[in-house]
């Protein structure tokens, strides 16, 4: 099944490693360091479009590694969508 992250971006639920609230987690210097490294490596996808991102989703990449998706949706909304059985 798939999880809709916003702006026509879908990921497989089985690839999702974690869903994180950007406001809360970005207070930690370790999270900021992780996100900077992911951006430098080119593994960040902006699914928020022109809107301010509220959460980020870490997914397993097809060839190993991870992809970070920025989403304009709240982490609680994404978690609620992920608990469904189909395309949310």
Secondary structure, DSSP 4 states (H G I P E B T S, - for coil): -EEEEETTEEEEGGGEEEEEEHHHHTTSHHHHHHHHHHHHTT-EEE-STTSPP-EEEEEE-TTSSEEEEEESS-HHHHHHHHTSSS--
